[in-house]
Amino acid sequence: MPKADIRMRGFLKRTPVKTLLSLIKDHSHLLSAEEILTVEASGRILAEEIISPANVPEFDRSAMDGYALDAESTFGASSYNPLMFRVVGQVTPGETYDGVIKPGEALRIMTGGPVPKGANAVLMAENAELSGDHIQVLDAVPPGKHVGKIGEDIKKNQRLLQQGRCLRPQDIAVLASVGLKKIKVVRKPRVELLITGNELLKPGEKPRGVQIVDSNSVMLAPLINRDGGLLKAVHHLPDEKDLLHEHLSQPGADLICMTGGTSVGIEDHGPILVDELGELLAHGIPMRPAAPTGFGLIEGKKVFLLPGNPVSCLSAYDFFVRRSLCMMGGYSQDWPYRKKKVKLATKISSEIGRIEYVRLRIENELAFVIAAGGASILSSTTQADGFLLTEEDSEGFAEGEEVQVWLYDA
């Protein structure tokens, strides 16, 4: 049965932040796997354990520019007793030498070139003196010297990477080196943005009259990409219930972010529609800014109701939507910001039972408060070097107290 219409009546009850986080965790399950090209897999989460199908290298190869020869034939060589070896040819990477190297013979070889039959060592070029088609060997070479053996880098059937690994550029290079053209990774969560408000203009337009330019979609798009989401569509919609109903009902997304129309104003249709179409699990939280945040489900889709005010939107996204995307995509839920310990230049007051998202400027290792409220003052996040979050059971921090700050810069 739909909940009562609370528009213009305020929040009768707020969902504790920890409860909301628990609800998000319960409904944000790891997505299925998809197969993609290995060369496009950097930054993706591996959905399978990788066992090497091949040796790397598949042949003995030279680790130096020099001469391939039979090591035992060099025993006894020294600067006082140089031994002469006949140079019988040359091999470079990608070529092969079909002959067999005999004692007293040497093959000029470049780094990465295949070591021919009959040779079991490579003499460094600087340790040989070339004279016509012969070299003087001035020092004995032990067997295996400067030779990369079959499987020296990677052995066939070796476990290369574990399932769940976030692939780095060097990881996909290793996967390519064993001949894996495609691999299975966790599918990216498909995200749609519903940016609502009769007063909004699309990004790129100029503000005019009582209309303002949407900045939320511009901010959210790179954040969604950062957190492993795949932004499928951005819809700019007026506050029309039937139109919002249509978009919330559409299949295809794993997660919908609706900004604006999510509080308790007369045009705030979002919570009512989520409740009618699915299940509204939470609406209203003890957090400032971001109090009107809501969360629900519509036919398996996660629906986040984010405040239209941009600072509220940012804090709610980072605190809640980011975690859901990371859980679905297999990424770490840790904050994506560097942390730093600094002392407060002024005290910060906080109401018990509420989390404060406080923007700070840091100067000479001291943190100065820029804003705690000001949900619509987006420039406060630009002026700030970072932010801190108070605890629900905290009354704030004293002047001079050391606090942990999250820094906005990468």
C-alpha positions in Angstrom: 0.0 0.0 0.0 1.5 3.4 -0.9 2.8 5.5 1.9 1.1 8.7 2.8 1.7 11.8 0.7 4.2 13.9 2.7 4.6 16.7 0.3 4.6 20.1 2.1 4.4 18.3 5.5 8.1 17.6 6.1 9.9 14.4 7.0 8.0 12.6 9.8 10.9 10.1 10.3 14.4 9.9 9.0 16.3 6.7 8.2 19.7 6.5 10.0 22.6 6.7 7.6 23.9 3.3 8.8 20.5 1.7 8.1 20.5 3.2 4.6 24.0 1.9 3.9 22.9 -1.5 5.1 19.9 -1.4 2.7 22.1 -0.4 -0.2 24.5 -3.3 0.6 21.6 -5.8 0.7 20.4 -4.8 -2.8 23.7 -4.0 -4.6 24.9 -7.4 -5.7 27.9 -8.1 -7.9 26.8 -8.1 -11.6 27.3 -10.8 -14.1 30.4 -11.2 -16.3 30.9 -10.1 -19.8 33.6 -11.0 -22.3 35.7 -8.1 -23.7 38.9 -7.6 -25.6 42.0 -7.9 -23.3 43.4 -4.7 -24.7 40.3 -2.8 -23.5 40.3 -4.3 -20.0 42.5 -1.9 -18.0 40.6 -0.7 -14.9 38.0 -3.5 -15.1 37.4 -6.2 -12.5 38.4 -9.7 -13.5 35.5 -12.2 -13.3 37.5 -15.3 -13.6 40.8 -16.8 -12.5 43.4 -16.7 -15.2 45.6 -19.8 -15.9 48.3 -19.3 -18.5 47.7 -21.3 -21.7 51.3 -20.8 -22.8 55.0 -20.4 -21.8 56.6 -17.0 -22.0 58.9 -17.2 -23.7 58.2 -20.3 -25.8 61.9 -20.5 -26.8 65.3 -20.0 -25.2 66.2 -16.4 -26.0 69.2 -14.1 -25.7 69.1 -11.6 -22.8 72.0 -9.6 -24.3 73.5 -8.4 -27.6 76.5 -10.7 -28.1 77.4 -14.2 -29.4 75.6 -17.5 -28.8 78.0 -20.3 -28.3 78.8 -23.6 -26.5 79.8 -22.5 -23.0 82.1 -25.5 -22.3 84.2 -24.5 -25.3 85.1 -21.2 -23.6 86.5 -22.9 -20.5 90.2 -21.8 -20.0 89.7 -18.5 -22.0 91.3 -15.4 -20.5 93.0 -12.2 -21.5 96.3 -14.1 -21.4 94.8 -17.1 -23.2 92.2 -15.8 -25.7 90.3 -18.4 -27.6 89.3 -17.9 -31.3 85.7 -18.7 -32.4 84.5 -18.5 -35.9 81.4 -16.3 -36.5 79.0 -18.4 -38.6 76.1 -16.0 -39.0 73.6 -13.7 -37.3 70.2 -13.9 -35.8 67.8 -11.1 -34.7 64.4 -11.2 -32.9 61.8 -12.8 -35.0 64.4 -14.8 -37.0 65.7 -18.3 -36.5 69.1 -19.9 -37.3 68.6 -23.4 -38.8 72.1 -24.7 -38.3 73.7 -26.2 -35.2 76.4 -24.4 -33.4 79.5 -26.5 -33.0 82.4 -26.1 -30.5 84.6 -23.3 -31.7 81.7 -21.5 -33.5 79.7 -18.5 -32.5 76.5 -16.9 -33.8 76.1 -13.1 -33.6 72.8 -12.6 -31.7 70.6 -9.7 -30.7 68.6 -9.3 -27.4 65.5 -11.4 -27.7 66.8 -13.5 -30.5 66.3 -17.3 -30.3 69.3 -19.2 -29.1 70.2 -21.8 -31.7 70.8 -25.5 -31.2 74.2 -26.4 -29.9 74.5 -23.1 -28.0 73.8 -22.8 -24.3 75.2 -19.4 -23.4 75.6 -15.8 -24.7 78.9 -14.0 -24.6 78.4 -10.2 -24.1 79.6 -8.3 -27.1 81.9 -6.2 -25.0 83.7 -9.3 -23.8 84.7 -10.3 -27.3 87.1 -8.8 -29.8 85.9 -9.1 -33.4 88.6 -9.8 -36.0 87.2 -10.5 -39.5 84.9 -13.5 -39.3 86.4 -14.5 -35.9 86.1 -13.3 -32.3 88.5 -13.6 -29.5 86.9 -14.8 -26.3 88.7 -13.2 -23.4 86.8 -14.9 -20.5 85.0 -18.2 -19.9 81.2 -18.2 -20.0 79.2 -20.5 -17.7 76.3 -22.5 -19.2 73.0 -20.6 -19.3 74.7 -17.2 -19.0 72.5 -14.4 -20.5 69.9 -16.9 -21.8 66.3 -16.5 -21.0 64.9 -20.1 -20.7 61.5 -21.3 -21.9 58.9 -20.2 -19.4 61.3 -18.0 -17.5 58.7 -15.2 -17.4 55.5 -17.3 -17.3 55.0 -21.0 -17.2 52.2 -22.8 -18.9 49.4 -23.6 -16.5 50.7 -21.1 -14.0 48.0 -19.1 -12.1 48.4 -15.6 -13.4 45.7 -13.5 -11.8 42.9 -14.0 -9.3 39.2 -13.4 -9.8 38.2 -10.0 -8.5 41.4 -8.2 -9.4 41.2 -4.7 -10.7 43.3 -4.9 -13.8 46.2 -2.6 -14.2 47.9 -1.8 -17.5 50.8 -4.2 -16.8 48.2 -6.9 -16.0 46.6 -6.7 -19.4 50.0 -6.7 -21.0 50.8 -10.0 -19.3 47.4 -11.4 -20.4 48.2 -10.3 -24.0 51.6 -11.9 -23.8 50.1 -15.4 -23.2 47.8 -14.9 -26.2 44.5 -14.1 -24.5 42.5 -12.0 -26.9 39.4 -11.8 -24.7 38.8 -12.2 -21.0 35.7 -12.1 -18.7 35.2 -9.1 -16.5 32.4 -7.9 -14.3 29.8 -6.0 -16.3 29.6 -2.3 -15.7 26.5 -1.1 -14.0 24.2 0.7 -16.5 23.2 4.1 -15.1 20.6 6.6 -16.2 20.2 10.2 -14.9 16.9 11.9 -14.5 17.5 15.6 -14.0 14.2 17.1 -13.1 13.0 20.7 -12.6 10.9 23.2 -14.5 13.5 25.8 -13.8 16.4 24.0 -15.4 18.2 24.7 -18.6 20.5 22.1 -20.3 24.3 22.4 -19.8 25.7 24.8 -22.4 22.8 27.2 -22.3 23.0 30.6 -20.5 21.0 31.3 -17.4 18.1 33.6 -18.0 15.3 35.0 -16.0 14.3 32.7 -13.2 15.9 29.7 -14.9 19.2 28.1 -14.0 21.6 25.8 -15.8 21.7 22.2 -14.7 25.2 21.5 -13.1 24.3 18.1 -11.5 24.5 16.0 -14.7 27.9 17.7 -15.5 29.2 16.7 -12.1 27.7 13.3 -11.8 28.8 12.0 -15.2 32.5 11.9 -14.5 31.8 10.6 -10.9 29.8 7.7 -12.3 32.7 6.9 -14.7 35.2 7.1 -11.9 33.2 4.6 -9.9 32.9 2.0 -12.7 29.4 2.9 -13.9 28.3 3.1 -17.5 26.2 6.2 -18.1 23.7 5.2 -20.7 21.5 8.3 -20.8 20.9 11.7 -19.3 17.3 12.9 -19.4 16.3 16.5 -18.6 12.7 16.4 -17.5 10.1 18.9 -16.3 8.3 18.3 -13.0 5.5 16.3 -14.7 4.4 13.2 -12.9 3.3 11.2 -15.9 6.6 11.8 -17.7 8.6 10.8 -14.7 6.5 7.7 -14.3 7.3 6.8 -17.9 11.1 7.1 -17.4 11.2 5.4 -14.0 9.3 2.5 -15.6 11.6 2.0 -18.5 13.8 -1.2 -18.4 17.5 -1.3 -19.3 19.2 0.4 -16.3 20.7 -1.2 -13.2 20.6 2.1 -11.4 18.8 5.4 -11.7 19.8 8.6 -10.2 17.0 11.2 -10.0 18.0 14.7 -9.0 15.4 17.2 -8.0 11.8 16.4 -7.3 13.0 14.2 -4.4 12.1 16.2 -1.3 8.7 17.2 0.2 7.7 20.1 -2.1 4.5 20.2 -4.1 6.4 19.3 -7.3 8.5 16.5 -5.7 6.9 13.4 -7.4 10.0 11.1 -7.1 9.3 9.5 -3.7 5.6 8.9 -4.4 6.4 7.4 -7.8 9.1 5.0 -6.5 6.6 3.9 -3.8 3.9 3.4 -6.4 6.1 1.6 -9.0 8.2 -0.4 -6.6 9.4 -0.1 -3.0 10.6 3.1 -1.3 13.0 1.8 1.3 14.2 5.1 2.7 13.4 8.8 2.3 15.0 11.5 4.4 18.3 11.0 6.3 20.0 12.8 9.2 22.7 14.3 7.1 23.5 17.9 6.2 23.5 18.7 3.3 21.7 15.7 1.7 18.7 15.4 4.0 16.1 14.6 1.3 18.1 11.6 -0.1 16.0 8.5 -0.8 16.5 5.0 -2.0 14.2 2.4 -3.5 13.7 -0.4 -5.9 11.7 -0.6 -9.1 11.7 -4.0 -10.8 15.2 -4.8 -9.7 16.6 -1.3 -10.5 18.2 0.6 -7.7 16.7 4.1 -7.6 18.5 6.9 -5.8 16.6 10.1 -5.1 19.2 12.8 -4.9 18.6 16.4 -3.8 18.6 19.0 -6.6 20.9 21.3 -4.7 24.3 20.6 -6.1 26.3 20.3 -2.8 23.7 18.0 -1.4 23.7 16.0 -4.6 27.5 15.6 -4.5 27.6 14.5 -0.9 24.7 12.1 -1.3 26.2 10.6 -4.5 29.6 10.1 -2.8 28.1 8.7 0.4 25.5 6.4 -1.2 25.4 6.0 -4.9 29.1 5.5 -5.2 29.0 2.6 -2.8 26.2 0.9 -4.7 28.1 1.2 -8.0 31.3 -0.1 -6.5 29.5 -3.1 -5.0 27.8 -4.0 -8.3 31.0 -3.5 -10.3 33.3 -5.3 -7.9 35.4 -2.3 -6.9 36.6 -1.2 -3.5 34.1 0.8 -1.4 36.9 2.9 0.2 36.6 6.6 -0.3 38.3 7.6 -3.6 40.1 10.5 -2.0 43.4 10.9 -0.3 43.1 11.4 3.5 45.2 13.8 5.6 45.4 14.7 9.2 45.2 18.4 10.0 44.3 20.6 12.9 41.2 22.8 12.9 41.7 26.5 12.9 38.1 26.9 14.3 35.7 24.7 16.1 33.0 22.8 14.3 29.6 22.3 15.9 27.4 19.4 15.0 24.0 18.2 16.2 24.0 14.8 17.8 22.2 12.3 15.5 23.2 14.1 12.3 26.2 13.8 10.0 27.8 17.0 8.7 29.5 17.3 5.4 31.9 20.1 6.1 34.0 21.8 3.4 37.4 23.0 4.4 40.3 25.1 3.1 43.7 23.9 4.2 46.5 26.4 4.8 49.8 25.9 6.6 48.5 22.5 7.9 45.5 24.2 9.4 41.9 23.5 8.3 39.5 26.5 7.9 35.8 25.9 7.6 34.2 27.2 4.4 30.8 25.8 4.8 28.8 23.1 6.6 25.4 24.1 5.2 24.8 25.9 2.0 23.4 23.0 0.0 23.1 25.2 -3.1 26.5 26.9 -3.0 28.4 24.6 -5.3 31.4 27.0 -5.4 32.1 26.1 -1.8 33.4 22.7 -3.1 35.6 24.5 -5.6 37.0 26.8 -3.0 37.6 23.9 -0.6 40.6 21.6 -0.6 38.6 18.8 1.0 35.9 17.9 3.4 35.3 16.1 6.7 32.4 14.1 8.0 31.2 14.3 11.5 29.9 11.2 13.3 26.2 10.9 14.2 27.1 10.6 17.9 29.4 13.7 17.8 28.8 17.2 18.9 31.6 18.4 16.6 35.3 19.2 17.0 37.2 21.7 19.1 39.5 24.4 17.8 43.0 22.9 17.5 41.7 19.3 17.4 43.4 17.0 14.8 40.9 15.6 12.3 41.0 13.5 9.3 40.2 15.3 6.1 39.4 13.8 2.7 41.1 15.8 -0.1 39.2 16.5 -3.4 42.3 16.5 -5.6 43.3 13.2 -7.3 
